[in-house]
Amino acid sequence: MEIVEVEILTTAITAQYGTLSQGTILRTSPAFAKHLVDEAGAAKYVKKDAKPAADAGAGGASAGGGAAAKPSDGLKVEELKAALEAKGIAIPEGVTKKAGLAALLDGTGAGE
């Protein structure tokens, strides 16, 4: 399993790791690191070359012609909830399924 190191820039509350403080170096999966860096803006890659080469996704989506990566890609339900909370997006009552939470985070719908 590939591991990526990121430095936490601000206090971040995560379902997977709990509360992370500024300056913490976190070793985590490329997908969660990407979320912390690109979507939440709460971390930076420790080394410039530490950004995973697999950023293109499983099918090489960024190499052209594929679907663009979404903020919810690779996140579990608890990670989706934490990401929504970090962005200040309220979760409507009754939205508990992964698809609904992902839709809220990706900005593609009200969820279900």
N, CA, C and O atoms as a printed pandas DataFrame, in Angstrom:
     atom_number atom_name residue_name chain_id  residue_number  x_coord  y_coord  z_coord
0              1         N          MET        A               1    0.840   -1.175    0.000
1              2        CA          MET        A               1    0.000    0.000    0.000
2              3         C          MET        A               1    0.887    1.241    0.000
3              4         O          MET        A               1    1.819    1.352    0.797
4              5         N          GLU        A               2    0.586    2.167   -0.901
5              6        CA          GLU        A               2    1.351    3.404   -0.994
6              7         C          GLU        A               2    0.972    4.342    0.152
7              8         O          GLU        A               2   -0.199    4.468    0.510
8              9         N          ILE        A               3    1.978    4.991    0.715
9             10        CA          ILE        A               3    1.773    5.946    1.802
10            11         C          ILE        A               3    2.347    7.291    1.370
11            12         O          ILE        A               3    3.407    7.352    0.747
12            13         N          VAL        A               4    1.645    8.357    1.702
13            14        CA          VAL        A               4    2.058    9.713    1.369
14            15         C          VAL        A               4    2.137   10.507    2.669
15            16         O          VAL        A               4    1.324   10.317    3.574
16            17         N          GLU        A               5    3.127   11.401    2.754
17            18        CA          GLU        A               5    3.257   12.259    3.927
18            19         C          GLU        A               5    2.766   13.666    3.610
19            20         O          GLU        A               5    3.133   14.255    2.592
20            21         N          VAL        A               6    1.929   14.194    4.503
21            22        CA          VAL        A               6    1.466   15.568    4.390
22            23         C          VAL        A               6    1.680   16.265    5.729
23            24         O          VAL        A               6    1.668   15.637    6.788
24            25         N          GLU        A               7    1.876   17.582    5.651
25            26        CA          GLU        A               7    1.978   18.391    6.861
26            27         C          GLU        A               7    0.668   19.136    7.040
27            28         O          GLU        A               7    0.192   19.798    6.118
28            29         N          ILE        A               8    0.088   19.030    8.221
29            30        CA          ILE        A               8   -1.184   19.688    8.514
30            31         C          ILE        A               8   -0.926   21.189    8.712
31            32         O          ILE        A               8   -0.048   21.576    9.482
32            33         N          LEU        A               9   -1.694   22.022    8.015
33            34        CA          LEU        A               9   -1.517   23.471    8.041
34            35         C          LEU        A               9   -2.415   24.165    9.060
35            36         O          LEU        A               9   -2.099   25.259    9.529
36            37         N          THR        A              10   -3.513   23.539    9.397
37            38        CA          THR        A              10   -4.481   24.108   10.331
38            39         C          THR        A              10   -5.146   22.959   11.061
39            40         O          THR        A              10   -5.054   21.817   10.611
40            41         N          THR        A              11   -5.798   23.219   12.149
41            42        CA          THR        A              11   -6.483   22.148   12.867
42            43         C          THR        A              11   -7.503   21.495   11.938
43            44         O          THR        A              11   -8.324   22.170   11.317
44            45         N          ALA        A              12   -7.431   20.179   11.860
45            46        CA          ALA        A              12   -8.343   19.427   10.990
46            47         C          ALA        A              12   -8.960   18.299   11.809
47            48         O          ALA        A              12   -8.257   17.559   12.497
48            49         N          ILE        A              13  -10.265   18.180   11.727
49            50        CA          ILE        A              13  -10.965   17.113   12.439
50            51         C          ILE        A              13  -11.339   16.054   11.426
51            52         O          ILE        A              13  -12.059   16.324   10.464
52            53         N          THR        A              14  -10.846   14.845   11.647
53            54        CA          THR        A              14  -11.103   13.747   10.718
54            55         C          THR        A              14  -11.731   12.579   11.446
55            56         O          THR        A              14  -11.495   12.376   12.637
56            57         N          ALA        A              15  -12.523   11.821   10.734
57            58        CA          ALA        A              15  -13.119   10.620   11.314
58            59         C          ALA        A              15  -12.057    9.543   11.494
59            60         O          ALA        A              15  -12.080    8.786   12.464
60            61         N          GLN        A              16  -11.140    9.486   10.560
61            62        CA          GLN        A              16  -10.141    8.423   10.540
62            63         C          GLN        A              16   -9.019    8.632   11.563
63            64         O          GLN        A              16   -8.569    7.671   12.186
64            65         N          TYR        A              17   -8.563    9.876   11.741
65            66        CA          TYR        A              17   -7.407   10.150   12.592
66            67         C          TYR        A              17   -7.720   11.037   13.796
67            68         O          TYR        A              17   -6.823   11.330   14.587
68            69         N          GLY        A              18   -8.949   11.464   13.948
69            70        CA          GLY        A              18   -9.298   12.362   15.035
70            71         C          GLY        A              18   -8.882   13.790   14.690
71            72         O          GLY        A              18   -8.863   14.174   13.521
72            73         N          THR        A              19   -8.551   14.567   15.712
73            74        CA          THR        A              19   -8.157   15.954   15.506
74            75         C          THR        A              19   -6.658   16.020   15.217
75            76         O          THR        A              19   -5.843   15.491   15.972
76            77         N          LEU        A              20   -6.314   16.673   14.118
77            78        CA          LEU        A              20   -4.921   16.845   13.711
78            79         C          LEU        A              20   -4.533   18.305   13.916
79            80         O          LEU        A              20   -5.250   19.207   13.482
80            81         N          SER        A              21   -3.409   18.536   14.571
81            82        CA          SER        A              21   -2.960   19.895   14.873
82            83         C          SER        A              21   -1.988   20.411   13.827
83            84         O          SER        A              21   -1.337   19.639   13.123
84            85         N          GLN        A              22   -1.904   21.729   13.739
85            86        CA          GLN        A              22   -0.982   22.375   12.816
86            87         C          GLN        A              22    0.431   21.862   13.065
87            88         O          GLN        A              22    0.872   21.767   14.210
88            89         N          GLY        A              23    1.139   21.533   11.983
89            90        CA          GLY        A              23    2.506   21.047   12.076
90            91         C          GLY        A              23    2.638   19.536   12.140
91            92         O          GLY        A              23    3.740   19.008   11.991
92            93         N          THR        A              24    1.538   18.833   12.358
93            94        CA          THR        A              24    1.560   17.377   12.410
94            95         C          THR        A              24    1.919   16.815   11.039
95            96         O          THR        A              24    1.399   17.270   10.020
96            97         N          ILE        A              25    2.801   15.834   11.016
97            98        CA          ILE        A              25    3.122   15.122    9.780
98            99         C          ILE        A              25    2.282   13.846    9.788
99           100         O          ILE        A              25    2.413   13.010   10.682
100          101         N          LEU        A              26    1.432   13.708    8.797
101          102        CA          LEU        A              26    0.532   12.560    8.713
102          103         C          LEU        A              26    0.951   11.663    7.563
103          104         O          LEU        A              26    1.159   12.133    6.444
104          105         N          ARG        A              27    1.074   10.377    7.838
105          106        CA          ARG        A              27    1.339    9.383    6.806
106          107         C          ARG        A              27    0.012    8.683    6.526
107          108         O          ARG        A              27   -0.564    8.060    7.418
108          109         N          THR        A              28   -0.470    8.785    5.296
109          110        CA          THR        A              28   -1.803    8.281    4.968
110          111         C          THR        A              28   -1.861    7.838    3.512
111          112         O          THR        A              28   -0.869    7.903    2.786
112          113         N          SER        A              29   -3.020    7.395    3.107
113          114        CA          SER        A              29   -3.217    6.950    1.722
114          115         C          SER        A              29   -3.167    8.141    0.769
115          116         O          SER        A              29   -3.462    9.267    1.168
116          117         N          PRO        A              30   -2.796    7.898   -0.488
117          118        CA          PRO        A              30   -2.780    8.989   -1.471
118          119         C          PRO        A              30   -4.140    9.672   -1.615
119          120         O          PRO        A              30   -4.205   10.888   -1.790
120          121         N          ALA        A              31   -5.222    8.904   -1.543
121          122        CA          ALA        A              31   -6.567    9.485   -1.706
122          123         C          ALA        A              31   -6.901   10.446   -0.570
123          124         O          ALA        A              31   -7.438   11.527   -0.809
124          125         N          PHE        A              32   -6.584   10.053    0.671
125          126        CA          PHE        A              32   -6.901   10.928    1.798
126          127         C          PHE        A              32   -5.973   12.134    1.818
127          128         O          PHE        A              32   -6.395   13.236    2.170
128          129         N          ALA        A              33   -4.704   11.936    1.441
129          130        CA          ALA        A              33   -3.764   13.055    1.348
130          131         C          ALA        A              33   -4.262   14.065    0.324
131          132         O          ALA        A              33   -4.241   15.270    0.572
132          133         N          LYS        A              34   -4.706   13.575   -0.816
133          134        CA          LYS        A              34   -5.236   14.449   -1.873
134          135         C          LYS        A              34   -6.429   15.245   -1.348
135          136         O          LYS        A              34   -6.555   16.440   -1.614
136          137         N          HIS        A              35   -7.297   14.573   -0.603
137          138        CA          HIS        A              35   -8.455   15.261   -0.018
138          139         C          HIS        A              35   -8.001   16.387    0.914
139          140         O          HIS        A              35   -8.488   17.513    0.819
140          141         N          LEU        A              36   -7.060   16.072    1.817
141          142        CA          LEU        A              36   -6.598   17.076    2.767
142          143         C          LEU        A              36   -5.935   18.260    2.072
143          144         O          LEU        A              36   -6.111   19.406    2.486
144          145         N          VAL        A              37   -5.175   17.983    1.018
145          146        CA          VAL        A              37   -4.441   19.041    0.312
146          147         C          VAL        A              37   -5.347   19.798   -0.655
147          148         O          VAL        A              37   -5.455   21.022   -0.575
148          149         N          ASP        A              38   -5.996   19.080   -1.567
149          150        CA          ASP        A              38   -6.722   19.725   -2.664
150          151         C          ASP        A              38   -8.136   20.188   -2.300
151          152         O          ASP        A              38   -8.542   21.285   -2.683
152          153         N          GLU        A              39   -8.875   19.377   -1.578
153          154        CA          GLU        A              39  -10.263   19.744   -1.297
154          155         C          GLU        A              39  -10.426   20.530   -0.004
155          156         O          GLU        A              39  -11.138   21.534    0.025
156          157         N          ALA        A              40   -9.768   20.081    1.073
157          158        CA          ALA        A              40   -9.950   20.741    2.365
158          159         C          ALA        A              40   -8.993   21.909    2.567
159          160         O          ALA        A              40   -9.259   22.794    3.381
160          161         N          GLY        A              41   -7.882   21.921    1.836
161          162        CA          GLY        A              41   -6.893   22.979    2.009
162          163         C          GLY        A              41   -6.278   22.977    3.399
163          164         O          GLY        A              41   -5.844   24.020    3.887
164          165         N          ALA        A              42   -6.239   21.811    4.041
165          166        CA          ALA        A              42   -5.771   21.711    5.414
166          167         C          ALA        A              42   -4.364   21.145    5.532
167          168         O          ALA        A              42   -3.847   21.002    6.640
168          169         N          ALA        A              43   -3.734   20.818    4.397
169          170        CA          ALA        A              43   -2.409   20.201    4.460
170          171         C          ALA        A              43   -1.630   20.518    3.191
171          172         O          ALA        A              43   -2.173   21.012    2.203
172          173         N          LYS        A              44   -0.337   20.217    3.257
173          174        CA          LYS        A              44    0.515   20.324    2.071
174          175         C          LYS        A              44    1.392   19.077    2.040
175          176         O          LYS        A              44    1.692   18.491    3.080
176          177         N          TYR        A              45    1.796   18.681    0.846
177          178        CA          TYR        A              45    2.684   17.534    0.723
178          179         C          TYR        A              45    4.028   17.904    1.340
179          180         O          TYR        A              45    4.512   19.023    1.165
180          181         N          VAL        A              46    4.634   16.950    2.070
181          182        CA          VAL        A              46    5.889   17.217    2.759
182          183         C          VAL        A              46    7.012   17.484    1.773
183          184         O          VAL        A              46    7.796   18.415    1.959
184          185         N          LYS        A              47    7.094   16.684    0.740
185          186        CA          LYS        A              47    8.102   16.882   -0.297
186          187         C          LYS        A              47    7.384   17.147   -1.603
187          188         O          LYS        A              47    6.328   16.573   -1.868
188          189         N          LYS        A              48    7.953   18.012   -2.415
189          190        CA          LYS        A              48    7.309   18.329   -3.680
190          191         C          LYS        A              48    7.074   17.072   -4.507
191          192         O          LYS        A              48    6.040   16.943   -5.163
192          193         N          ASP        A              49    8.039   16.133   -4.480
193          194        CA          ASP        A              49    7.891   14.901   -5.241
194          195         C          ASP        A              49    7.063   13.858   -4.496
195          196         O          ASP        A              49    6.889   12.740   -4.981
196          197         N          ALA        A              50    6.546   14.225   -3.306
197          198        CA          ALA        A              50    5.748   13.274   -2.534
198          199         C          ALA        A              50    4.335   13.141   -3.083
199          200         O          ALA        A              50    3.635   12.178   -2.767
200          201         N          LYS        A              51    3.907   14.101   -3.905
201          202        CA          LYS        A              51    2.570   14.022   -4.489
202          203         C          LYS        A              51    2.501   12.738   -5.310
203          204         O          LYS        A              51    3.339   12.518   -6.184
204          205         N          PRO        A              52    1.520   11.897   -5.038
205          206        CA          PRO        A              52    1.488   10.592   -5.686
206          207         C          PRO        A              52    1.351   10.675   -7.201
207          208         O          PRO        A              52    0.579   11.475   -7.730
208          209         N          ALA        A              53    2.108    9.842   -7.877
209          210        CA          ALA        A              53    2.041    9.778   -9.335
210          211         C          ALA        A              53    0.687    9.266   -9.787
211          212         O          ALA        A              53    0.288    9.482  -10.932
212          213         N          ALA        A              54   -0.019    8.593   -8.901
213          214        CA          ALA        A              54   -1.322    8.022   -9.220
214          215         C          ALA        A              54   -2.430    9.060   -9.159
215          216         O          ALA        A              54   -3.606    8.695   -9.136
216          217         N          ASP        A              55   -2.086   10.360   -9.131
217          218        CA          ASP        A              55   -3.103   11.408   -9.105
218          219         C          ASP        A              55   -4.080   11.297  -10.265
219          220         O          ASP        A              55   -5.213   11.768  -10.169
220          221         N          ALA        A              56   -3.655   10.687  -11.349
221          222        CA          ALA        A              56   -4.499   10.570  -12.525
222          223         C          ALA        A              56   -5.662    9.626  -12.283
223          224         O          ALA        A              56   -6.589    9.573  -13.091
224          225         N          GLY        A              57   -5.634    8.884  -11.195
225          226        CA          GLY        A              57   -6.722    7.955  -10.897
226          227         C          GLY        A              57   -6.460    6.604  -11.517
227          228         O          GLY        A              57   -5.463    6.423  -12.217
228          229         N          ALA        A              58   -7.328    5.665  -11.273
229          230        CA          ALA        A              58   -7.123    4.297  -11.717
230          231         C          ALA        A              58   -7.039    4.168  -13.227
231          232         O          ALA        A              58   -6.274    3.350  -13.739
232          233         N          GLY        A              59   -7.816    4.965  -13.945
233          234        CA          GLY        A              59   -7.825    4.832  -15.395
234          235         C          GLY        A              59   -7.019    5.891  -16.108
235          236         O          GLY        A              59   -7.128    6.035  -17.326
236          237         N          GLY        A              60   -6.208    6.640  -15.370
237          238        CA          GLY        A              60   -5.432    7.691  -16.005
238          239         C          GLY        A              60   -6.319    8.829  -16.468
239          240         O          GLY        A              60   -6.098    9.385  -17.544
240          241         N          ALA        A              61   -7.310    9.182  -15.681
241          242        CA          ALA        A              61   -8.312   10.153  -16.086
242          243         C          ALA        A              61   -7.726   11.498  -16.474
243          244         O          ALA        A              61   -8.225   12.129  -17.406
244          245         N          SER        A              62   -6.680   11.961  -15.790
245          246        CA          SER        A              62   -6.171   13.276  -16.121
246          247         C          SER        A              62   -5.275   13.259  -17.348
247          248         O          SER        A              62   -4.840   14.311  -17.815
248          249         N          ALA        A              63   -5.001   12.089  -17.865
249          250        CA          ALA        A              63   -4.172   11.988  -19.063
250          251         C          ALA        A              63   -4.968   12.364  -20.305
251          252         O          ALA        A              63   -4.419   12.404  -21.406
252          253         N          GLY        A              64   -6.243   12.638  -20.136
253          254        CA          GLY        A              64   -7.065   13.081  -21.265
254          255         C          GLY        A              64   -8.196   12.131  -21.547
255          256         O          GLY        A              64   -7.997   10.917  -21.585
256          257         N          GLY        A              65   -9.369   12.662  -21.742
257          258        CA          GLY        A              65  -10.504   11.860  -22.148
258          259         C          GLY        A              65  -11.284   11.206  -21.032
259          260         O          GLY        A              65  -12.394   10.732  -21.270
260          261         N          GLY        A              66  -10.746   11.158  -19.812
261          262        CA          GLY        A              66  -11.441   10.487  -18.725
262          263         C          GLY        A              66  -12.259   11.459  -17.905
263          264         O          GLY        A              66  -12.226   12.669  -18.130
264          265         N          ALA        A              67  -12.993   10.915  -16.950
265          266        CA          ALA        A              67  -13.792   11.744  -16.070
266          267         C          ALA        A              67  -12.880   12.453  -15.070
267          268         O          ALA        A              67  -11.880   11.890  -14.625
268          269         N          ALA        A              68  -13.227   13.676  -14.725
269          270        CA          ALA        A              68  -12.438   14.429  -13.764
270          271         C          ALA        A              68  -12.628   13.846  -12.369
271          272         O          ALA        A              68  -13.699   13.335  -12.042
272          273         N          ALA        A              69  -11.587   13.925  -11.551
273          274        CA          ALA        A              69  -11.673   13.442  -10.179
274          275         C          ALA        A              69  -12.637   14.333   -9.402
275          276         O          ALA        A              69  -12.702   15.542   -9.622
276          277         N          LYS        A              70  -13.379   13.718   -8.494
277          278        CA          LYS        A              70  -14.326   14.450   -7.664
278          279         C          LYS        A              70  -13.797   14.515   -6.236
279          280         O          LYS        A              70  -13.039   13.636   -5.825
280          281         N          PRO        A              71  -14.175   15.528   -5.477
281          282        CA          PRO        A              71  -13.707   15.629   -4.089
282          283         C          PRO        A              71  -14.038   14.391   -3.257
283          284         O          PRO        A              71  -13.310   14.069   -2.318
284          285         N          SER        A              72  -15.109   13.703   -3.585
285          286        CA          SER        A              72  -15.534   12.544   -2.788
286          287         C          SER        A              72  -14.830   11.246   -3.166
287          288         O          SER        A              72  -14.965   10.246   -2.461
288          289         N          ASP        A              73  -14.085   11.245   -4.264
289          290        CA          ASP        A              73  -13.448   10.013   -4.732
290          291         C          ASP        A              73  -12.577    9.386   -3.648
291          292         O          ASP        A              73  -11.699   10.041   -3.086
292          293         N          GLY        A              74  -12.828    8.120   -3.365
293          294        CA          GLY        A              74  -12.010    7.353   -2.435
294          295         C          GLY        A              74  -12.319    7.566   -0.967
295          296         O          GLY        A              74  -11.661    6.969   -0.115
296          297         N          LEU        A              75  -13.303    8.402   -0.643
297          298        CA          LEU        A              75  -13.610    8.664    0.759
298          299         C          LEU        A              75  -14.687    7.729    1.285
299          300         O          LEU        A              75  -15.615    7.366    0.562
300          301         N          LYS        A              76  -14.556    7.343    2.545
301          302        CA          LYS        A              76  -15.555    6.528    3.233
302          303         C          LYS        A              76  -16.606    7.465    3.824
303          304         O          LYS        A              76  -16.422    8.682    3.842
304          305         N          VAL        A              77  -17.711    6.888    4.307
305          306        CA          VAL        A              77  -18.825    7.677    4.836
306          307         C          VAL        A              77  -18.353    8.658    5.906
307          308         O          VAL        A              77  -18.700    9.838    5.853
308          309         N          GLU        A              78  -17.572    8.191    6.870
309          310        CA          GLU        A              78  -17.122    9.076    7.948
310          311         C          GLU        A              78  -16.187   10.164    7.419
311          312         O          GLU        A              78  -16.207   11.287    7.923
312          313         N          GLU        A              79  -15.375    9.853    6.421
313          314        CA          GLU        A              79  -14.497   10.844    5.813
314          315         C          GLU        A              79  -15.307   11.879    5.033
315          316         O          GLU        A              79  -14.974   13.064    5.031
316          317         N          LEU        A              80  -16.381   11.421    4.367
317          318        CA          LEU        A              80  -17.264   12.348    3.661
318          319         C          LEU        A              80  -17.913   13.320    4.641
319          320         O          LEU        A              80  -17.981   14.521    4.380
320          321         N          LYS        A              81  -18.389   12.794    5.769
321          322        CA          LYS        A              81  -19.020   13.646    6.782
322          323         C          LYS        A              81  -18.025   14.668    7.312
323          324         O          LYS        A              81  -18.364   15.839    7.479
324          325         N          ALA        A              82  -16.785   14.223    7.580
325          326        CA          ALA        A              82  -15.761   15.129    8.091
326          327         C          ALA        A              82  -15.419   16.205    7.056
327          328         O          ALA        A              82  -15.221   17.368    7.408
328          329         N          ALA        A              83  -15.352   15.815    5.788
329          330        CA          ALA        A              83  -15.042   16.776    4.724
330          331         C          ALA        A              83  -16.156   17.809    4.587
331          332         O          ALA        A              83  -15.887   18.996    4.404
332          333         N          LEU        A              84  -17.405   17.358    4.676
333          334        CA          LEU        A              84  -18.533   18.286    4.603
334          335         C          LEU        A              84  -18.496   19.263    5.775
335          336         O          LEU        A              84  -18.719   20.461    5.604
336          337         N          GLU        A              85  -18.213   18.738    6.962
337          338        CA          GLU        A              85  -18.129   19.593    8.151
338          339         C          GLU        A              85  -17.002   20.612    7.996
339          340         O          GLU        A              85  -17.171   21.786    8.326
340          341         N          ALA        A              86  -15.854   20.159    7.492
341          342        CA          ALA        A              86  -14.708   21.051    7.313
342          343         C          ALA        A              86  -15.017   22.176    6.328
343          344         O          ALA        A              86  -14.487   23.280    6.456
344          345         N          LYS        A              87  -15.870   21.898    5.352
345          346        CA          LYS        A              87  -16.234   22.917    4.356
346          347         C          LYS        A              87  -17.449   23.736    4.783
347          348         O          LYS        A              87  -17.865   24.654    4.075
348          349         N          GLY        A              88  -18.020   23.401    5.950
349          350        CA          GLY        A              88  -19.180   24.135    6.437
350          351         C          GLY        A              88  -20.463   23.801    5.695
351          352         O          GLY        A              88  -21.391   24.609    5.660
352          353         N          ILE        A              89  -20.521   22.605    5.097
353          354        CA          ILE        A              89  -21.716   22.184    4.364
354          355         C          ILE        A              89  -22.597   21.366    5.299
355          356         O          ILE        A              89  -22.181   20.325    5.808
356          357         N          ALA        A              90  -23.813   21.843    5.518
357          358        CA          ALA        A              90  -24.741   21.149    6.401
358          359         C          ALA        A              90  -25.257   19.881    5.728
359          360         O          ALA        A              90  -25.537   19.860    4.529
360          361         N          ILE        A              91  -25.373   18.839    6.521
361          362        CA          ILE        A              91  -25.917   17.578    6.019
362          363         C          ILE        A              91  -27.405   17.556    6.369
363          364         O          ILE        A              91  -27.763   17.514    7.546
364          365         N          PRO        A              92  -28.275   17.583    5.352
365          366        CA          PRO        A              92  -29.713   17.576    5.620
366          367         C          PRO        A              92  -30.138   16.312    6.371
367          368         O          PRO        A              92  -29.551   15.243    6.203
368          369         N          GLU        A              93  -31.153   16.459    7.187
369          370        CA          GLU        A              93  -31.675   15.319    7.929
370          371         C          GLU        A              93  -32.075   14.211    6.964
371          372         O          GLU        A              93  -32.716   14.465    5.945
372          373         N          GLY        A              94  -31.698   13.008    7.286
373          374        CA          GLY        A              94  -32.051   11.869    6.451
374          375         C          GLY        A              94  -30.990   11.483    5.438
375          376         O          GLY        A              94  -31.067   10.400    4.858
376          377         N          VAL        A              95  -29.998   12.340    5.207
377          378        CA          VAL        A              95  -28.919   12.003    4.271
378          379         C          VAL        A              95  -27.851   11.236    5.046
379          380         O          VAL        A              95  -27.104   11.817    5.834
380          381         N          THR        A              96  -27.790    9.935    4.816
381          382        CA          THR        A              96  -26.846    9.094    5.546
382          383         C          THR        A              96  -26.052    8.177    4.623
383          384         O          THR        A              96  -25.005    7.658    5.009
384          385         N          LYS        A              97  -26.548    7.979    3.406
385          386        CA          LYS        A              97  -25.886    7.059    2.481
386          387         C          LYS        A              97  -24.690    7.734    1.818
387          388         O          LYS        A              97  -24.664    8.950    1.630
388          389         N          LYS        A              98  -23.702    6.913    1.471
389          390        CA          LYS        A              98  -22.480    7.408    0.861
390          391         C          LYS        A              98  -22.767    8.227   -0.402
391          392         O          LYS        A              98  -22.160    9.279   -0.603
392          393         N          ALA        A              99  -23.679    7.760   -1.250
393          394        CA          ALA        A              99  -23.978    8.457   -2.506
394          395         C          ALA        A              99  -24.524    9.860   -2.238
395          396         O          ALA        A              99  -24.156   10.809   -2.931
396          397         N          GLY        A             100  -25.384    9.993   -1.255
397          398        CA          GLY        A             100  -25.954   11.291   -0.924
398          399         C          GLY        A             100  -24.926   12.248   -0.363
399          400         O          GLY        A             100  -24.907   13.428   -0.712
400          401         N          LEU        A             101  -24.060   11.730    0.522
401          402        CA          LEU        A             101  -23.006   12.550    1.099
402          403         C          LEU        A             101  -22.009   12.983    0.026
403          404         O          LEU        A             101  -21.547   14.124    0.018
404          405         N          ALA        A             102  -21.683   12.055   -0.880
405          406        CA          ALA        A             102  -20.756   12.360   -1.972
406          407         C          ALA        A             102  -21.338   13.444   -2.879
407          408         O          ALA        A             102  -20.619   14.341   -3.321
408          409         N          ALA        A             103  -22.630   13.359   -3.151
409          410        CA          ALA        A             103  -23.274   14.357   -4.009
410          411         C          ALA        A             103  -23.205   15.753   -3.364
411          412         O          ALA        A             103  -22.993   16.753   -4.050
412          413         N          LEU        A             104  -23.385   15.799   -2.064
413          414        CA          LEU        A             104  -23.277   17.084   -1.368
414          415         C          LEU        A             104  -21.863   17.641   -1.470
415          416         O          LEU        A             104  -21.676   18.822   -1.763
416          417         N          LEU        A             105  -20.866   16.791   -1.228
417          418        CA          LEU        A             105  -19.473   17.239   -1.266
418          419         C          LEU        A             105  -19.055   17.651   -2.668
419          420         O          LEU        A             105  -18.322   18.624   -2.848
420          421         N          ASP        A             106  -19.530   16.901   -3.660
421          422        CA          ASP        A             106  -19.158   17.198   -5.038
422          423         C          ASP        A             106  -19.966   18.338   -5.637
423          424         O          ASP        A             106  -19.655   18.826   -6.723
424          425         N          GLY        A             107  -21.014   18.763   -4.919
425          426        CA          GLY        A             107  -21.833   19.865   -5.400
426          427         C          GLY        A             107  -22.747   19.463   -6.555
427          428         O          GLY        A             107  -23.133   20.302   -7.369
428          429         N          THR        A             108  -23.093   18.168   -6.622
429          430        CA          THR        A             108  -23.903   17.691   -7.734
430          431         C          THR        A             108  -25.351   17.446   -7.355
431          432         O          THR        A             108  -26.146   17.030   -8.198
432          433         N          GLY        A             109  -25.706   17.695   -6.116
433          434        CA          GLY        A             109  -27.104   17.467   -5.750
434          435         C          GLY        A             109  -27.303   17.630   -4.265
435          436         O          GLY        A             109  -26.358   17.889   -3.519
436          437         N          ALA        A             110  -28.539   17.477   -3.842
437          438        CA          ALA        A             110  -28.898   17.647   -2.441
438          439         C          ALA        A             110  -28.692   16.382   -1.645
439          440         O          ALA        A             110  -28.893   16.384   -0.430
440          441         N          GLY        A             111  -28.298   15.303   -2.291
441          442        CA          GLY        A             111  -28.093   14.043   -1.577
442          443         C          GLY        A             111  -29.384   13.289   -1.412
443          444         O          GLY        A             111  -30.457   13.752   -1.801
444          445         N          GLU        A             112  -29.255   12.092   -0.813
445          446        CA          GLU        A             112  -30.447   11.276   -0.535
446          447         C          GLU        A             112  -30.251   10.500    0.722
447          448         O          GLU        A             112  -31.139    9.751    1.130
